[in-house]
Amino acid sequence: MKKIIPSKLETGVQKFLYRTVGERIPAHVTPNQITLVGALGGLTGILFAVLSMKNRWFLVGTICGLFCHLVCDDLDGYVARTRNMSSKAGGYFDLLTDILHITYLIIALAFAGVIHFHTAILMVPVYALLMFTAMNYILHLNEFLFPRLGPIETHLFFALICVIGIADCSWTGRFCGLVFNPEDIIMLVGGTLMYYEMIRLQVQLFRRLRKCDENKTK
């Protein structure tokens, strides 16, 4: 399968992880086990996000969960490719855990009051739609296409939201009768960029699929 990563930051981080960590992963460890560790790290981060309603310093645990999920999300694919252990079930498991992690992290941050619910409602669908689009690239074009804002940029956006949440800035603003805080603004900026990428990739996919259909009829 052709892997396309437009983000230079994503490419650089992956190469660093492969060289420093990937080559030292024991031979008995499977890609699905690494994905599971990342999912558990992400779940731990979500639980800490919920606990931050009591004390914002719990968001440090959320940042650690984001880091664990990000590292494992890169290393599971590396192990699968280099050890000839790639599988459709593993790819599905990887994308599913990504969707669940980001979706429930946004919901947890809203319940904790780090971001407002109107922001969460707007942002929840975008990552799931991106993963849906990625699945269709894999299914129809045999390409694993990352958006230009890949996993590392997404995780950095959430880490920044957590850092600002720990600072617990009291500033708020209003727009169209809705209240927004600095965490909302960061979420909306990142979400807007992700929505753009999602729409761009979907339009590109539709055009390529239509061209394939036209070639079949000739």
C-alpha positions as CSV (number, residue, x, y, z in Angstrom):
1,M,0.0,0.0,0.0
2,K,1.3,3.4,-0.9
3,K,1.8,5.7,2.1
4,I,1.6,9.4,1.5
5,I,2.6,11.9,4.2
6,P,2.5,15.5,3.1
7,S,3.4,16.8,6.6
8,K,7.2,17.3,7.0
9,L,6.8,17.4,10.8
10,E,5.0,14.1,10.7
11,T,7.7,12.6,8.5
12,G,10.5,13.9,10.7
13,V,8.9,12.6,14.0
14,Q,8.2,9.2,12.5
15,K,11.8,8.8,11.3
16,F,13.1,9.8,14.7
17,L,10.8,7.3,16.5
18,Y,11.7,4.5,14.1
19,R,15.4,5.1,14.6
20,T,15.3,5.6,18.4
21,V,12.5,3.3,19.5
22,G,11.2,1.2,16.7
23,E,14.4,-0.7,16.1
24,R,14.5,-1.7,19.8
25,I,11.0,-3.1,20.1
26,P,11.2,-6.8,21.1
27,A,10.5,-9.3,18.4
28,H,7.6,-10.9,20.2
29,V,5.6,-7.6,20.3
30,T,2.9,-7.4,17.6
31,P,1.4,-4.3,16.0
32,N,-2.0,-4.9,17.5
33,Q,-0.4,-5.0,21.0
34,I,1.2,-1.6,20.3
35,T,-2.1,-0.2,19.1
36,L,-3.7,-1.5,22.3
37,V,-1.1,0.2,24.5
38,G,-1.8,3.5,22.6
39,A,-5.5,3.0,23.0
40,L,-5.1,2.5,26.8
41,G,-2.9,5.5,27.0
42,G,-5.5,7.6,25.1
43,L,-8.2,6.2,27.4
44,T,-6.1,7.2,30.5
45,G,-5.8,10.7,29.0
46,I,-9.5,10.9,28.5
47,L,-10.1,9.9,32.2
48,F,-7.7,12.6,33.3
49,A,-9.5,15.1,31.2
50,V,-12.8,14.3,33.0
51,L,-11.0,14.6,36.4
52,S,-9.7,18.0,35.4
53,M,-13.2,19.3,36.3
54,K,-11.9,18.9,39.9
55,N,-8.4,20.2,39.4
56,R,-7.0,21.5,36.1
57,W,-3.6,19.9,36.9
58,F,-5.1,16.6,35.9
59,L,-4.7,17.8,32.3
60,V,-1.0,16.9,32.7
61,G,-2.2,13.3,32.6
62,T,-4.1,14.0,29.4
63,I,-1.0,15.4,27.8
64,C,0.9,12.2,28.8
65,G,-2.0,10.1,27.3
66,L,-1.8,12.1,24.1
67,F,2.0,11.5,23.9
68,C,1.5,7.7,24.5
69,H,-1.2,7.5,21.8
70,L,0.8,9.4,19.3
71,V,4.0,7.3,19.8
72,C,2.1,4.0,19.6
73,D,0.1,5.3,16.6
74,D,3.4,5.7,14.6
75,L,5.2,2.6,15.9
76,D,2.4,0.0,15.3
77,G,2.6,0.7,11.5
78,Y,6.4,0.6,11.6
79,V,6.4,-2.9,13.2
80,A,3.7,-4.1,10.8
81,R,5.6,-3.0,7.7
82,T,9.2,-4.0,8.8
83,R,8.2,-7.4,10.1
84,N,5.7,-8.3,7.4
85,M,2.8,-8.3,9.9
86,S,0.4,-6.0,8.1
87,S,-3.2,-7.0,8.2
88,K,-6.6,-5.5,7.3
89,A,-7.8,-6.2,10.8
90,G,-4.9,-4.3,12.2
91,G,-5.4,-1.3,10.0
92,Y,-9.1,-1.2,11.0
93,F,-8.2,-1.5,14.7
94,D,-5.7,1.4,14.3
95,L,-8.1,3.7,12.6
96,L,-11.0,2.8,15.0
97,T,-8.9,3.6,18.1
98,D,-7.9,6.9,16.5
99,I,-11.5,7.9,16.0
100,L,-12.6,6.9,19.4
101,H,-9.7,8.6,21.2
102,I,-10.1,12.0,19.6
103,T,-14.0,11.9,19.7
104,Y,-14.2,11.1,23.4
105,L,-11.3,13.4,24.3
106,I,-13.3,16.3,22.9
107,I,-16.4,15.2,24.8
108,A,-14.4,14.8,28.0
109,L,-12.9,18.3,27.7
110,A,-16.4,19.7,27.3
111,F,-17.7,17.9,30.4
112,A,-14.7,19.2,32.4
113,G,-15.5,22.7,31.3
114,V,-12.1,23.2,29.5
115,I,-14.0,23.9,26.3
116,H,-17.7,24.8,25.8
117,F,-20.2,22.3,24.5
118,H,-21.0,24.4,21.4
119,T,-17.4,24.1,20.4
120,A,-17.3,20.3,21.1
121,I,-20.5,19.7,19.0
122,L,-18.9,21.5,16.1
123,M,-15.6,19.7,16.4
124,V,-16.6,16.1,17.2
125,P,-17.5,15.0,13.6
126,V,-14.4,16.3,11.8
127,Y,-11.8,13.7,12.8
128,A,-14.3,10.8,12.3
129,L,-15.0,12.1,8.8
130,L,-11.2,12.4,8.1
131,M,-10.7,8.7,9.2
132,F,-13.8,7.7,7.1
133,T,-12.1,9.4,4.1
134,A,-8.8,7.7,4.8
135,M,-10.5,4.3,5.0
136,N,-12.0,4.9,1.5
137,Y,-8.6,5.9,0.1
138,I,-7.3,2.6,1.4
139,L,-10.3,0.6,0.1
140,H,-10.6,2.1,-3.3
141,L,-7.2,3.4,-4.2
142,N,-4.9,1.3,-2.0
143,E,-3.3,4.5,-0.6
144,F,-2.8,5.4,3.0
145,L,-3.1,9.2,2.6
146,F,-2.4,11.5,5.6
147,P,-3.9,15.0,5.6
148,R,-1.5,17.9,5.5
149,L,-2.4,18.3,9.2
150,G,-1.6,14.8,10.4
151,P,-1.8,13.1,13.8
152,I,1.1,15.0,15.3
153,E,-0.4,18.4,14.5
154,T,-3.7,17.2,15.9
155,H,-2.1,15.9,19.1
156,L,-0.1,19.2,19.5
157,F,-3.4,21.2,19.2
158,F,-4.9,19.2,22.0
159,A,-1.7,19.5,24.1
160,L,-1.8,23.2,23.7
161,I,-5.5,23.3,24.8
162,C,-4.5,21.3,27.9
163,V,-1.6,23.7,28.7
164,I,-3.9,26.7,28.4
165,G,-6.5,24.8,30.5
166,I,-3.9,24.3,33.2
167,A,-3.2,28.0,33.2
168,D,-7.0,28.4,33.7
169,C,-7.2,31.8,32.0
170,S,-10.3,33.7,33.1
171,W,-10.7,35.6,29.8
172,T,-13.9,34.9,27.8
173,G,-15.5,36.5,24.8
174,R,-18.9,36.4,23.1
175,F,-19.9,35.8,19.5
176,C,-23.5,35.4,18.3
177,G,-24.6,35.0,21.9
178,L,-22.1,32.2,22.6
179,V,-19.3,32.3,25.1
180,F,-15.7,31.4,24.0
181,N,-12.5,31.0,26.0
182,P,-8.9,30.7,24.8
183,E,-9.2,26.9,24.6
184,D,-12.3,27.2,22.4
185,I,-10.4,29.5,20.0
186,I,-7.5,27.1,19.7
187,M,-9.9,24.2,19.1
188,L,-11.8,26.2,16.5
189,V,-8.6,27.2,14.7
190,G,-7.4,23.7,14.5
191,G,-10.8,22.4,13.7
192,T,-11.3,24.8,10.8
193,L,-8.0,23.7,9.3
194,M,-9.0,20.0,9.8
195,Y,-12.5,20.7,8.2
196,Y,-10.7,22.2,5.2
197,E,-8.4,19.2,4.8
198,M,-11.3,16.8,5.2
199,I,-13.3,18.5,2.4
200,R,-10.3,18.8,0.2
201,L,-9.5,15.1,0.5
202,Q,-13.1,14.1,-0.1
203,V,-13.4,16.2,-3.2
204,Q,-10.1,14.8,-4.5
205,L,-11.3,11.3,-3.7
206,F,-14.6,11.8,-5.5
207,R,-12.9,13.1,-8.6
208,R,-10.4,10.2,-8.7
209,L,-13.2,7.7,-8.3
210,R,-15.2,9.3,-11.0
211,K,-12.2,9.2,-13.3
212,C,-11.8,5.4,-12.5
213,D,-15.4,4.9,-13.4
214,E,-15.0,6.7,-16.7
215,N,-12.0,4.6,-17.6
216,K,-13.9,1.4,-16.9
217,T,-16.6,2.5,-19.3
218,K,-14.2,3.2,-22.2
